[in-house]
Amino acid sequence: MNGTSWAHVQEALSDLDFPASKNEIVEHAEQYGDWQAVRLVKALPIATYRNMNDLRASVRLDPAEDEGQTPSLKAEHARSQHSHKIAEYLREVDQS
């Protein structure tokens, strides 16, 4: 998720009262009418969030999106022979 996407969530939830459950957050975003914000908050883990920082820490991030990785590079990382205990985007890939 990039900064622009997070801005949609912040705007949609700016007047939300915390603590709030995931369902309350999704309903609030749906009432606001921003489909990008709704899509992002629907991916949240089921929990009760104390504040916006707590919510932000739980949003699933896609590091490849922030780094501008191409789909082919992401696929190379997924196929690499490194241990699967290492995140795909951190694996080094032989570029030859």
Secondary structure, 3 states (H helix, E strand, C coil): CCHHHHHHHHHHCCCCCCCEEHHHHHHHHHHHCCHHHHHHHHCCCCCEECCHHHHHHHCCCCHHHHHCCCHHHHHHHHHCCCCCCCCHHHCCCCCC
